[in-house]
Structure formats: C-alpha cells, structure tokens
Amino acid sequence: MSAGELLGIDPSELRFSFELGKQISCQLHLSNKTDHYVAFKVKTTSPKKYSVRPNMGIILPRTSLDILVIMQAQNEAPPDMQCKDKFLFQCVKTNEGMTAKDITAEMFNKGAGNAVEECKLRVVYVTPLRHPSHVQEHSEEGPSLGASVLENDSTNSTKLPSPRTLKLEEKNSTIEQSNRLHQGRELLRARGRREYGSTWLMFVVIVAFIGLLLGFLLKKT
C-alpha cells in the first residue's frame, strides 16, 4: 500500500496481466484516512493508452473507493516486458458537502498555495499464469499421443474429455442400455400375454362348438 497523510492506495503498483490484442484492467483501492472530505485526481504519462474510472472524485471521511484502470489492447509488447508508464495520484482536502462536479483543476495547483499530496505508481506487466504442459515424448515412428494432443491444443483448441467426463458418459450409456433391455422385456411380456389370451379364447370357442355339436347329435338319437 502507498501511504500518504490523506489517502492510502492499494496496491502500490498497477499490475496488468499482459496479453497481446486483449483489453486488460486492474483495480485500485483508495481509502480516506482523515476526518475531512478529500478530492482526488488521476493522471498518466500515456493518456491514450489507459482509461481510469473514475479519474477524479470525492472520498468521504474514513471511507474508501475502488477505481478501475483499463489498458487498451496492445499489438506489441515492450522489450523484456518492461513498461515505463506511470500514474500520478493527486489529492487535497476540500470543503464538506463537495461533490465530484465541484472539482476544478485549480484545486490541484501547488503554485496557488494548495496543500496537494501526490503519489506516483508505476505500471508492471505480468505474464499470465499457464497450466503446466505435459512432457512431450518422441518415438522412432514420430511424435507420441501426448505431443499430438498438445499440438492440437495450440492450433485447433481441441481438448480431450476428462476422466470424469468419460466415467459419466459410460454411466449414462450403461443406464441407457439397461432401460432398453427393460423395455424389451416388457414388450415381450405384453406380446406373450396377448398371444396367451388369443389361444385361450380359441380353446373356449372350440370347446363350446364341440359341446353344441354333441348336444345336437344326442337330440337326434
């Protein structure tokens, strides 16, 4: 934290996780350490490269404020990732009840006798964290499967399913097969019941017919 009599700034430097062609941001925490209203203003050595939200404002006594610093997408990285950009935070005590609309450039003019407190912050580029890559092994026939997977990841962004995904797919496949077997058994049972019912009905009809025929013959005799 950058310590001053009026404001505390955390962290003490602006750290950007640098990536080419990507807009990046970092956040700063400003805290008013006094019992007075404090006005602040932010300047940078590269105003076209950065934007600050808000770049000025009023912090009430014993309160804090978060500001967002946005770096526009960059097409090239500086040599050795060393950035020379800097930010200047200016703050001054102001009257109670003052708002951001009341802030003027004259308030931060030391030549006018104003007790302006200043704090400089440097910009640091940090390389994004990468997951450790697998060791590539080569055989006489060519690159191993691991090397092929890594090559696909870097070109086509193809990813192999995780073991957890494979287990879940196997489980779902087993459940689906079980459901199909159960449905097949139920279908066979239904067919069996229908066939049994048809056979029994035919048997009853035949017995009834034989009974009627015997009765007719007995009457003639």
DRENPA-3360 file (N, C-alpha, C; in nm, 2 decimals, always signed):
BEGIN
1 = MSAGELLG = +0.08/-0.12/+0.00/+0.00/+0.00/+0.00/+0.09/+0.12/+0.00 ~ +0.05/+0.22/-0.08/+0.12/+0.35/-0.08/+0.06/+0.44/+0.02 ~ +0.14/+0.48/+0.12/+0.08/+0.55/+0.23/+0.11/+0.70/+0.22 ~ +0.01/+0.78/+0.24/+0.02/+0.93/+0.24/-0.06/+0.97/+0.36 ~ -0.06/+1.10/+0.39/-0.13/+1.16/+0.50/-0.28/+1.16/+0.48 ~ -0.32/+1.17/+0.35/-0.46/+1.18/+0.31/-0.52/+1.05/+0.27 ~ -0.46/+0.99/+0.16/-0.51/+0.87/+0.10/-0.41/+0.75/+0.12 ~ -0.47/+0.64/+0.13/-0.40/+0.51/+0.12/-0.43/+0.45/-0.01;
9 = IDPSELRF = -0.34/+0.40/-0.09/-0.36/+0.34/-0.22/-0.31/+0.19/-0.22 ~ -0.39/+0.10/-0.25/-0.36/-0.04/-0.25/-0.40/-0.11/-0.38 ~ -0.31/-0.17/-0.45/-0.17/-0.20/-0.43/-0.08/-0.08/-0.46 ~ +0.05/-0.09/-0.44/+0.14/+0.02/-0.46/+0.19/+0.03/-0.60 ~ +0.14/-0.06/-0.69/+0.18/-0.05/-0.83/+0.06/-0.11/-0.91 ~ +0.05/-0.07/-1.04/-0.05/-0.12/-1.12/+0.00/-0.24/-1.20 ~ -0.06/-0.36/-1.17/-0.01/-0.49/-1.23/-0.11/-0.53/-1.33 ~ -0.07/-0.54/-1.45/-0.15/-0.59/-1.56/-0.11/-0.72/-1.61;
17 = SFELGKQI = -0.20/-0.82/-1.62/-0.17/-0.95/-1.68/-0.17/-0.94/-1.83 ~ -0.05/-0.91/-1.88/-0.04/-0.86/-2.02/-0.07/-0.98/-2.12 ~ -0.15/-0.95/-2.22/-0.18/-1.04/-2.33/-0.20/-0.95/-2.46 ~ -0.13/-0.99/-2.57/-0.14/-0.91/-2.69/-0.28/-0.91/-2.74 ~ -0.33/-0.80/-2.79/-0.46/-0.79/-2.86/-0.58/-0.80/-2.76 ~ -0.55/-0.78/-2.63/-0.66/-0.80/-2.54/-0.67/-0.68/-2.44 ~ -0.79/-0.63/-2.42/-0.80/-0.52/-2.32/-0.79/-0.58/-2.18 ~ -0.71/-0.51/-2.10/-0.68/-0.56/-1.97/-0.71/-0.45/-1.86;
25 = SCQLHLSN = -0.75/-0.49/-1.75/-0.78/-0.40/-1.64/-0.72/-0.44/-1.51 ~ -0.71/-0.35/-1.42/-0.67/-0.38/-1.28/-0.74/-0.28/-1.19 ~ -0.75/-0.31/-1.06/-0.83/-0.23/-0.97/-0.74/-0.18/-0.86 ~ -0.77/-0.06/-0.82/-0.70/+0.01/-0.71/-0.80/+0.05/-0.60 ~ -0.76/+0.04/-0.47/-0.84/+0.07/-0.36/-0.79/+0.19/-0.29 ~ -0.87/+0.30/-0.29/-0.84/+0.43/-0.23/-0.91/+0.44/-0.10 ~ -0.84/+0.47/+0.01/-0.90/+0.49/+0.14/-0.87/+0.63/+0.20 ~ -0.97/+0.70/+0.25/-0.95/+0.83/+0.31/-0.92/+0.81/+0.46;
33 = KTDHYVAF = -0.80/+0.85/+0.50/-0.75/+0.82/+0.63/-0.78/+0.94/+0.73 ~ -0.85/+1.04/+0.68/-0.87/+1.16/+0.76/-1.02/+1.18/+0.79 ~ -1.05/+1.28/+0.87/-1.19/+1.32/+0.90/-1.24/+1.43/+0.81 ~ -1.17/+1.45/+0.70/-1.21/+1.55/+0.61/-1.25/+1.49/+0.47 ~ -1.32/+1.57/+0.39/-1.35/+1.54/+0.26/-1.22/+1.55/+0.18 ~ -1.20/+1.45/+0.09/-1.07/+1.45/+0.02/-1.11/+1.44/-0.13 ~ -1.06/+1.53/-0.21/-1.07/+1.52/-0.36/-0.95/+1.46/-0.42 ~ -0.97/+1.38/-0.52/-0.85/+1.32/-0.59/-0.87/+1.33/-0.74;
41 = KVKTTSPK = -0.75/+1.32/-0.80/-0.74/+1.32/-0.95/-0.63/+1.23/-0.99 ~ -0.65/+1.16/-1.10/-0.56/+1.07/-1.15/-0.50/+1.11/-1.29 ~ -0.37/+1.11/-1.31/-0.31/+1.14/-1.43/-0.22/+1.03/-1.47 ~ -0.19/+1.02/-1.60/-0.09/+0.91/-1.65/-0.01/+0.97/-1.76 ~ +0.11/+0.91/-1.78/+0.20/+0.95/-1.88/+0.16/+0.91/-2.02 ~ +0.06/+0.81/-2.03/+0.01/+0.77/-2.16/-0.15/+0.77/-2.16 ~ -0.20/+0.89/-2.17/-0.35/+0.91/-2.15/-0.43/+0.83/-2.26 ~ -0.37/+0.81/-2.38/-0.44/+0.75/-2.49/-0.44/+0.59/-2.47;
49 = KYSVRPNM = -0.35/+0.55/-2.39/-0.34/+0.40/-2.37/-0.42/+0.35/-2.26 ~ -0.45/+0.44/-2.16/-0.53/+0.40/-2.04/-0.65/+0.48/-2.02 ~ -0.75/+0.42/-1.95/-0.87/+0.50/-1.91/-0.89/+0.46/-1.76 ~ -0.93/+0.56/-1.68/-0.95/+0.54/-1.54/-1.09/+0.58/-1.51 ~ -1.16/+0.49/-1.43/-1.30/+0.51/-1.39/-1.32/+0.49/-1.24 ~ -1.35/+0.60/-1.17/-1.35/+0.74/-1.22/-1.20/+0.80/-1.21 ~ -1.18/+0.90/-1.29/-1.04/+0.96/-1.29/-1.03/+1.07/-1.19 ~ -1.15/+1.11/-1.13/-1.15/+1.21/-1.02/-1.27/+1.19/-0.94;
57 = GIILPRTS = -1.27/+1.24/-0.82/-1.39/+1.23/-0.73/-1.36/+1.28/-0.59 ~ -1.46/+1.26/-0.50/-1.46/+1.29/-0.36/-1.47/+1.17/-0.28 ~ -1.38/+1.15/-0.18/-1.39/+1.04/-0.09/-1.43/+1.10/+0.05 ~ -1.54/+1.05/+0.10/-1.58/+1.10/+0.23/-1.49/+1.05/+0.35 ~ -1.50/+1.12/+0.46/-1.41/+1.09/+0.57/-1.42/+0.94/+0.61 ~ -1.30/+0.88/+0.63/-1.29/+0.74/+0.68/-1.36/+0.64/+0.59 ~ -1.38/+0.67/+0.46/-1.44/+0.58/+0.37/-1.34/+0.54/+0.26 ~ -1.38/+0.45/+0.17/-1.29/+0.41/+0.07/-1.36/+0.40/-0.07;
65 = LDILVIMQ = -1.29/+0.39/-0.17/-1.34/+0.39/-0.31/-1.25/+0.30/-0.39 ~ -1.31/+0.22/-0.48/-1.24/+0.14/-0.58/-1.24/+0.21/-0.71 ~ -1.13/+0.21/-0.78/-1.13/+0.27/-0.92/-1.07/+0.16/-1.01 ~ -1.11/+0.17/-1.13/-1.07/+0.07/-1.23/-0.98/+0.13/-1.34 ~ -0.87/+0.08/-1.36/-0.77/+0.13/-1.46/-0.77/+0.03/-1.58 ~ -0.81/+0.07/-1.70/-0.82/-0.01/-1.82/-0.71/+0.02/-1.92 ~ -0.64/-0.08/-1.96/-0.54/-0.06/-2.06/-0.59/-0.12/-2.19 ~ -0.59/-0.03/-2.30/-0.64/-0.07/-2.43/-0.56/-0.19/-2.49;
73 = AQNEAPPD = -0.62/-0.26/-2.58/-0.55/-0.38/-2.64/-0.42/-0.33/-2.71 ~ -0.31/-0.40/-2.69/-0.18/-0.37/-2.74/-0.14/-0.47/-2.85 ~ -0.08/-0.42/-2.96/-0.04/-0.50/-3.07/+0.10/-0.56/-3.05 ~ +0.18/-0.50/-2.96/+0.31/-0.55/-2.94/+0.35/-0.52/-2.80 ~ +0.44/-0.61/-2.75/+0.49/-0.60/-2.61/+0.62/-0.52/-2.60 ~ +0.64/-0.45/-2.49/+0.77/-0.37/-2.48/+0.89/-0.47/-2.46 ~ +1.01/-0.42/-2.49/+1.13/-0.51/-2.47/+1.14/-0.56/-2.33 ~ +1.15/-0.69/-2.32/+1.17/-0.76/-2.19/+1.05/-0.73/-2.09;
81 = MQCKDKFL = +0.93/-0.70/-2.15/+0.81/-0.68/-2.08/+0.83/-0.57/-1.97 ~ +0.92/-0.47/-2.00/+0.94/-0.36/-1.90/+0.86/-0.24/-1.95 ~ +0.76/-0.20/-1.87/+0.68/-0.08/-1.90/+0.73/+0.04/-1.83 ~ +0.73/+0.15/-1.90/+0.78/+0.28/-1.85/+0.66/+0.37/-1.81 ~ +0.54/+0.33/-1.83/+0.42/+0.41/-1.80/+0.41/+0.43/-1.65 ~ +0.36/+0.55/-1.61/+0.34/+0.58/-1.47/+0.21/+0.65/-1.45 ~ +0.16/+0.65/-1.33/+0.04/+0.72/-1.29/+0.07/+0.81/-1.17 ~ +0.00/+0.92/-1.17/+0.01/+1.02/-1.06/-0.12/+1.04/-1.00;
89 = FQCVKTNE = -0.13/+1.02/-0.87/-0.25/+1.04/-0.79/-0.23/+1.17/-0.71 ~ -0.32/+1.26/-0.73/-0.32/+1.39/-0.65/-0.44/+1.39/-0.57 ~ -0.42/+1.44/-0.44/-0.54/+1.45/-0.35/-0.52/+1.58/-0.27 ~ -0.63/+1.63/-0.22/-0.63/+1.75/-0.14/-0.76/+1.76/-0.06 ~ -0.74/+1.82/+0.06/-0.86/+1.83/+0.15/-0.95/+1.93/+0.08 ~ -1.08/+1.91/+0.10/-1.18/+2.00/+0.04/-1.29/+2.03/+0.14 ~ -1.39/+2.11/+0.10/-1.50/+2.15/+0.19/-1.60/+2.04/+0.21 ~ -1.66/+2.03/+0.32/-1.76/+1.93/+0.35/-1.88/+1.96/+0.25;
97 = GMTAKDIT = -1.94/+1.85/+0.20/-2.05/+1.85/+0.11/-2.02/+1.87/-0.03 ~ -1.89/+1.88/-0.06/-1.85/+1.90/-0.20/-1.87/+1.77/-0.28 ~ -1.90/+1.78/-0.41/-1.92/+1.66/-0.50/-1.82/+1.67/-0.61 ~ -1.82/+1.56/-0.69/-1.72/+1.55/-0.80/-1.74/+1.66/-0.90 ~ -1.87/+1.71/-0.92/-1.89/+1.81/-1.01/-1.83/+1.94/-0.97 ~ -1.79/+1.96/-0.85/-1.73/+2.08/-0.80/-1.58/+2.09/-0.81 ~ -1.52/+1.97/-0.85/-1.38/+1.97/-0.86/-1.33/+2.05/-0.98 ~ -1.22/+2.13/-0.96/-1.16/+2.21/-1.07/-1.01/+2.18/-1.07;
105 = AEMFNKGA = -0.95/+2.21/-1.18/-0.80/+2.19/-1.20/-0.72/+2.27/-1.10 ~ -0.78/+2.39/-1.07/-0.71/+2.48/-0.98/-0.69/+2.43/-0.84 ~ -0.77/+2.33/-0.80/-0.76/+2.27/-0.67/-0.63/+2.20/-0.65 ~ -0.58/+2.14/-0.76/-0.46/+2.06/-0.75/-0.33/+2.14/-0.80 ~ -0.34/+2.27/-0.80/-0.23/+2.36/-0.84/-0.15/+2.39/-0.71 ~ -0.03/+2.34/-0.70/+0.05/+2.37/-0.59/+0.10/+2.51/-0.59 ~ +0.11/+2.57/-0.71/+0.16/+2.71/-0.72/+0.06/+2.81/-0.66 ~ -0.07/+2.76/-0.65/-0.17/+2.85/-0.59/-0.17/+2.84/-0.43;
113 = GNAVEECK = -0.08/+2.76/-0.38/-0.07/+2.75/-0.23/-0.15/+2.64/-0.18 ~ -0.20/+2.55/-0.26/-0.28/+2.44/-0.21/-0.19/+2.32/-0.16 ~ -0.23/+2.26/-0.05/-0.15/+2.15/+0.00/-0.19/+2.02/-0.07 ~ -0.13/+2.00/-0.18/-0.16/+1.89/-0.27/-0.07/+1.77/-0.23 ~ -0.13/+1.66/-0.20/-0.05/+1.54/-0.18/-0.04/+1.45/-0.31 ~ +0.08/+1.41/-0.34/+0.09/+1.33/-0.47/+0.16/+1.19/-0.44 ~ +0.11/+1.10/-0.52/+0.17/+0.96/-0.51/+0.18/+0.91/-0.65 ~ +0.30/+0.86/-0.68/+0.33/+0.80/-0.81/+0.33/+0.65/-0.81;
121 = LRVVYVTP = +0.26/+0.59/-0.91/+0.26/+0.44/-0.92/+0.31/+0.40/-1.05 ~ +0.39/+0.30/-1.06/+0.44/+0.25/-1.18/+0.36/+0.13/-1.24 ~ +0.37/+0.11/-1.36/+0.29/+0.00/-1.43/+0.38/-0.12/-1.44 ~ +0.33/-0.23/-1.41/+0.41/-0.36/-1.42/+0.33/-0.46/-1.50 ~ +0.39/-0.52/-1.60/+0.33/-0.62/-1.68/+0.37/-0.76/-1.63 ~ +0.26/-0.84/-1.61/+0.28/-0.97/-1.55/+0.24/-1.07/-1.66 ~ +0.32/-1.17/-1.68/+0.29/-1.28/-1.77/+0.17/-1.37/-1.72 ~ +0.07/-1.39/-1.79/-0.04/-1.47/-1.74/+0.00/-1.61/-1.70;
129 = LRHPSHVQ = -0.06/-1.66/-1.59/-0.02/-1.80/-1.55/-0.07/-1.90/-1.65 ~ +0.02/-2.00/-1.68/-0.02/-2.11/-1.77/-0.02/-2.24/-1.69 ~ -0.11/-2.33/-1.73/-0.11/-2.46/-1.67/+0.01/-2.54/-1.72 ~ +0.08/-2.61/-1.64/+0.20/-2.69/-1.68/+0.17/-2.78/-1.79 ~ +0.25/-2.78/-1.90/+0.22/-2.86/-2.01/+0.28/-3.00/-1.99 ~ +0.23/-3.10/-2.06/+0.28/-3.23/-2.04/+0.41/-3.25/-2.12 ~ +0.50/-3.33/-2.07/+0.63/-3.35/-2.13/+0.61/-3.43/-2.26 ~ +0.67/-3.38/-2.37/+0.65/-3.45/-2.50/+0.75/-3.56/-2.51;
137 = EHSEEGPS = +0.70/-3.67/-2.55/+0.79/-3.79/-2.57/+0.78/-3.83/-2.72 ~ +0.90/-3.86/-2.77/+0.91/-3.90/-2.92/+0.96/-4.04/-2.93 ~ +0.90/-4.11/-3.02/+0.95/-4.25/-3.06/+1.01/-4.24/-3.19 ~ +1.06/-4.36/-3.24/+1.12/-4.37/-3.37/+1.02/-4.34/-3.48 ~ +0.89/-4.38/-3.45/+0.79/-4.36/-3.56/+0.74/-4.22/-3.57 ~ +0.76/-4.14/-3.47/+0.71/-4.00/-3.47/+0.67/-3.95/-3.34 ~ +0.60/-3.84/-3.33/+0.55/-3.79/-3.20/+0.45/-3.88/-3.13 ~ +0.46/-3.88/-3.00/+0.37/-3.96/-2.92/+0.23/-3.90/-2.92;
145 = LGASVLEN = +0.14/-3.97/-2.86/+0.00/-3.92/-2.85/+0.00/-3.79/-2.77 ~ +0.08/-3.78/-2.66/+0.08/-3.66/-2.58/+0.13/-3.54/-2.66 ~ +0.23/-3.55/-2.75/+0.27/-3.44/-2.84/+0.16/-3.40/-2.93 ~ +0.09/-3.50/-2.99/-0.02/-3.47/-3.08/-0.13/-3.39/-3.01 ~ -0.16/-3.43/-2.89/-0.26/-3.36/-2.82/-0.22/-3.21/-2.79 ~ -0.10/-3.19/-2.75/-0.05/-3.06/-2.73/-0.05/-2.98/-2.86 ~ -0.02/-3.04/-2.97/-0.02/-2.97/-3.09/-0.16/-2.93/-3.13 ~ -0.25/-3.01/-3.11/-0.39/-2.98/-3.14/-0.44/-2.87/-3.06;
153 = DSTNSTKL = -0.40/-2.87/-2.93/-0.45/-2.77/-2.84/-0.40/-2.63/-2.88 ~ -0.27/-2.62/-2.93/-0.22/-2.49/-2.97/-0.27/-2.44/-3.10 ~ -0.32/-2.53/-3.19/-0.37/-2.49/-3.32/-0.52/-2.49/-3.33 ~ -0.58/-2.60/-3.30/-0.73/-2.60/-3.32/-0.81/-2.60/-3.19 ~ -0.74/-2.58/-3.08/-0.80/-2.57/-2.95/-0.89/-2.70/-2.92 ~ -0.84/-2.81/-2.96/-0.91/-2.94/-2.94/-0.87/-2.99/-2.80 ~ -0.97/-3.03/-2.73/-0.94/-3.09/-2.59/-1.00/-3.23/-2.58 ~ -0.92/-3.31/-2.52/-0.97/-3.45/-2.49/-1.06/-3.44/-2.37;
161 = PSPRTLKL = -1.16/-3.53/-2.36/-1.25/-3.53/-2.25/-1.18/-3.57/-2.12 ~ -1.21/-3.52/-2.01/-1.15/-3.55/-1.88/-1.20/-3.69/-1.84 ~ -1.12/-3.76/-1.75/-1.16/-3.89/-1.70/-1.30/-3.88/-1.63 ~ -1.33/-3.77/-1.57/-1.46/-3.76/-1.50/-1.57/-3.76/-1.61 ~ -1.55/-3.69/-1.72/-1.65/-3.69/-1.83/-1.66/-3.83/-1.89 ~ -1.55/-3.90/-1.91/-1.56/-4.03/-1.97/-1.64/-4.12/-1.88 ~ -1.62/-4.12/-1.74/-1.69/-4.20/-1.65/-1.84/-4.17/-1.65 ~ -1.87/-4.04/-1.66/-2.01/-4.00/-1.67/-2.08/-4.05/-1.80;
169 = EEKNSTIE = -2.00/-4.05/-1.91/-2.06/-4.09/-2.03/-2.08/-4.25/-2.03 ~ -1.98/-4.32/-1.97/-2.00/-4.46/-1.95/-2.12/-4.50/-1.87 ~ -2.14/-4.42/-1.76/-2.25/-4.45/-1.67/-2.38/-4.42/-1.74 ~ -2.39/-4.31/-1.82/-2.51/-4.28/-1.89/-2.54/-4.39/-2.00 ~ -2.43/-4.44/-2.06/-2.45/-4.54/-2.16/-2.50/-4.67/-2.10 ~ -2.45/-4.70/-1.98/-2.50/-4.83/-1.91/-2.64/-4.81/-1.87 ~ -2.68/-4.70/-1.82/-2.82/-4.67/-1.78/-2.91/-4.68/-1.90 ~ -2.87/-4.63/-2.02/-2.95/-4.63/-2.14/-2.97/-4.77/-2.19;
177 = QSNRLHQG = -2.86/-4.85/-2.18/-2.87/-4.99/-2.22/-2.96/-5.07/-2.13 ~ -2.96/-5.04/-2.00/-3.04/-5.11/-1.91/-3.19/-5.08/-1.93 ~ -3.22/-4.95/-1.96/-3.35/-4.91/-1.99/-3.41/-4.98/-2.12 ~ -3.32/-4.99/-2.22/-3.36/-5.06/-2.34/-3.39/-5.20/-2.32 ~ -3.31/-5.27/-2.23/-3.33/-5.41/-2.20/-3.47/-5.43/-2.13 ~ -3.49/-5.34/-2.03/-3.62/-5.34/-1.96/-3.74/-5.32/-2.05 ~ -3.73/-5.22/-2.14/-3.84/-5.20/-2.23/-3.86/-5.32/-2.32 ~ -3.75/-5.39/-2.36/-3.76/-5.51/-2.44/-3.83/-5.62/-2.37;
185 = RELLRARG = -3.80/-5.64/-2.24/-3.86/-5.75/-2.16/-4.01/-5.72/-2.15 ~ -4.04/-5.59/-2.12/-4.18/-5.55/-2.10/-4.26/-5.58/-2.23 ~ -4.20/-5.55/-2.35/-4.27/-5.57/-2.48/-4.29/-5.72/-2.50 ~ -4.19/-5.80/-2.47/-4.21/-5.95/-2.49/-4.32/-6.00/-2.39 ~ -4.32/-5.95/-2.27/-4.43/-5.99/-2.18/-4.56/-5.95/-2.23 ~ -4.58/-5.83/-2.29/-4.71/-5.79/-2.34/-4.75/-5.88/-2.46 ~ -4.65/-5.91/-2.54/-4.68/-5.99/-2.66/-4.73/-6.13/-2.61 ~ -4.65/-6.18/-2.51/-4.69/-6.31/-2.46/-4.83/-6.32/-2.40;
193 = RREYGSTW = -4.86/-6.21/-2.33/-5.00/-6.20/-2.27/-5.11/-6.20/-2.38 ~ -5.08/-6.12/-2.48/-5.17/-6.12/-2.59/-5.19/-6.25/-2.66 ~ -5.07/-6.32/-2.69/-5.08/-6.45/-2.75/-5.15/-6.55/-2.67 ~ -5.12/-6.55/-2.53/-5.19/-6.64/-2.44/-5.34/-6.62/-2.44 ~ -5.38/-6.49/-2.44/-5.52/-6.46/-2.44/-5.59/-6.51/-2.57 ~ -5.52/-6.49/-2.68/-5.58/-6.54/-2.81/-5.60/-6.69/-2.81 ~ -5.50/-6.76/-2.76/-5.50/-6.91/-2.76/-5.61/-6.96/-2.67 ~ -5.62/-6.89/-2.55/-5.73/-6.93/-2.46/-5.87/-6.91/-2.51;
201 = LMFVVIVA = -5.89/-6.80/-2.58/-6.02/-6.77/-2.64/-6.05/-6.87/-2.75 ~ -5.95/-6.91/-2.83/-5.98/-7.01/-2.93/-6.02/-7.14/-2.87 ~ -5.95/-7.17/-2.76/-5.98/-7.30/-2.70/-6.12/-7.30/-2.64 ~ -6.16/-7.19/-2.59/-6.30/-7.18/-2.53/-6.40/-7.20/-2.64 ~ -6.38/-7.13/-2.76/-6.47/-7.14/-2.87/-6.48/-7.28/-2.92 ~ -6.36/-7.35/-2.93/-6.37/-7.49/-2.98/-6.44/-7.58/-2.89 ~ -6.42/-7.56/-2.76/-6.49/-7.65/-2.66/-6.64/-7.62/-2.67 ~ -6.68/-7.49/-2.68/-6.82/-7.46/-2.69/-6.89/-7.52/-2.81;
209 = FIGLLLGF = -6.81/-7.51/-2.92/-6.86/-7.57/-3.05/-6.88/-7.72/-3.04 ~ -6.78/-7.79/-2.98/-6.80/-7.93/-2.96/-6.91/-7.97/-2.87 ~ -6.93/-7.88/-2.77/-7.05/-7.91/-2.68/-7.18/-7.89/-2.75 ~ -7.19/-7.79/-2.84/-7.32/-7.77/-2.91/-7.34/-7.89/-3.01 ~ -7.23/-7.93/-3.07/-7.24/-8.04/-3.17/-7.28/-8.17/-3.10 ~ -7.23/-8.20/-2.99/-7.27/-8.32/-2.91/-7.42/-8.31/-2.87 ~ -7.46/-8.19/-2.83/-7.60/-8.18/-2.79/-7.69/-8.20/-2.90 ~ -7.65/-8.15/-3.02/-7.74/-8.17/-3.14/-7.75/-8.31/-3.18;
217 = LLKKT = -7.64/-8.39/-3.17/-7.64/-8.53/-3.21/-7.72/-8.61/-3.11 ~ -7.71/-8.58/-2.98/-7.79/-8.65/-2.88/-7.94/-8.63/-2.90 ~ -7.98/-8.51/-2.94/-8.12/-8.49/-2.96/-8.18/-8.57/-3.07 ~ -8.10/-8.59/-3.18/-8.14/-8.67/-3.30/-8.16/-8.82/-3.26 ~ -8.07/-8.87/-3.17/-8.08/-9.01/-3.14/-8.19/-9.03/-3.04;
% end
